[in-house]
Amino acid sequence: MILVDTSIWIELLARRPGAAVPEETLLQFVTCGPVVQEVLQGLRPGPASDAFREGFLAIPRVSDPVPLELYVAAADIYRQGRRKGLTIRSTTDCLIAAIAIRNAVPVWHRDRDFEAIAAFTALETI
């Protein structure tokens, strides 16, 4: 399983060069509530978005629904980073990281917050 961050979905949706993903890799994708929210709120209205939304919502989700303890873990990640002199720009990234850590899945991303979080937690990144 691979938890795909919003930063990767943006690249895939924009069809940027190098963003093609082999089918066997696509079958490993999982998502979570915070990524679903971020991706769907960025879609432009229209038939293509409606079709994407339907397919996107069919991707398996981890920690669904998100239990309260993962919000607490996300807050702890944010606080640990601050103590180490790192400012995590997105508290949502802390929640996504807590979900990934709890489910022992790596996060595929293009977001420096995840590398910062991985430096002081058990987060695995791609």
C-alpha positions in Angstrom: 0.0 0.0 0.0 1.1 3.6 -0.7 -0.7 6.6 0.8 -0.7 9.2 -2.1 -0.5 12.8 -0.9 -2.4 15.6 -2.5 0.9 17.0 -4.0 1.1 13.8 -6.2 -2.5 13.9 -7.1 -2.0 17.5 -8.4 0.8 16.3 -10.6 -1.2 13.4 -11.9 -4.3 15.5 -12.6 -2.1 18.1 -14.4 -0.7 15.3 -16.5 2.8 16.6 -15.9 5.7 14.9 -17.7 6.8 11.9 -15.7 3.6 11.7 -13.8 2.3 8.5 -15.5 2.0 5.6 -13.1 2.1 1.9 -14.0 -1.1 0.0 -13.4 0.4 -2.3 -10.8 1.4 0.7 -8.8 -2.1 2.3 -9.1 -3.5 -0.9 -7.5 -1.4 -0.2 -4.4 -2.8 3.3 -3.8 -4.8 4.1 -0.7 -6.0 7.5 0.5 -7.4 9.0 3.7 -10.0 11.6 4.6 -7.8 14.6 4.7 -6.3 13.8 1.2 -9.8 13.2 -0.1 -10.9 16.7 1.2 -7.8 18.5 -0.2 -8.1 16.8 -3.7 -11.8 17.2 -4.1 -11.9 20.9 -3.0 -9.4 21.7 -5.7 -11.4 20.2 -8.6 -13.0 22.6 -11.1 -16.7 21.9 -11.8 -17.5 19.9 -14.9 -18.0 16.4 -16.3 -14.3 15.4 -16.1 -14.2 16.4 -12.5 -17.4 14.4 -11.8 -15.9 11.3 -13.4 -12.6 11.7 -11.5 -14.5 12.2 -8.2 -16.4 9.0 -8.7 -13.2 7.0 -9.4 -11.3 8.8 -6.7 -13.9 7.9 -4.0 -13.5 4.2 -4.9 -9.8 4.2 -3.8 -9.5 2.3 -0.5 -9.2 4.6 2.5 -7.1 4.0 5.7 -8.3 5.2 9.1 -11.8 5.9 7.9 -13.2 7.5 9.9 -10.2 9.1 11.5 -10.3 8.4 15.2 -9.7 11.1 17.8 -6.3 9.6 18.8 -4.9 10.3 15.4 -5.8 14.0 15.8 -3.9 13.9 19.1 -0.9 12.2 17.4 -1.0 14.9 14.7 -0.8 17.6 17.3 2.1 15.7 18.9 3.9 15.6 15.6 3.5 19.3 15.1 4.7 20.1 18.7 7.7 17.7 18.3 8.7 19.5 15.1 8.5 22.9 16.8 10.7 21.6 19.7 13.3 20.6 17.1 13.1 24.0 15.4 11.0 22.8 12.5 7.8 24.5 11.5 5.5 22.2 9.7 3.5 24.4 7.4 0.4 22.3 7.3 -1.3 20.8 10.2 -3.2 18.6 7.7 0.2 17.1 6.7 0.7 16.2 10.4 -2.7 14.4 10.4 -1.8 12.6 7.1 1.5 11.6 8.6 -0.1 10.3 11.8 -2.5 8.2 9.7 0.4 6.8 7.6 2.4 6.0 10.7 -0.5 4.3 12.4 -1.3 2.2 9.3 2.4 1.5 8.5 2.2 2.8 5.0 4.6 5.1 3.2 3.5 8.5 1.9 4.3 9.3 -1.7 4.6 13.1 -1.9 6.2 16.2 -3.3 5.9 18.3 -0.1 8.8 19.2 2.1 6.7 18.9 5.3 6.7 15.1 5.0 10.5 14.9 4.8 10.7 17.2 7.9 8.2 15.0 9.7 10.1 11.8 8.7 13.3 13.2 10.2 11.9 12.8 13.7 9.1 10.2 13.5 8.6 6.7 12.1 7.1 8.2 8.9 8.3 6.4 5.7 8.2 8.5 2.6 8.6 8.0 -1.2 
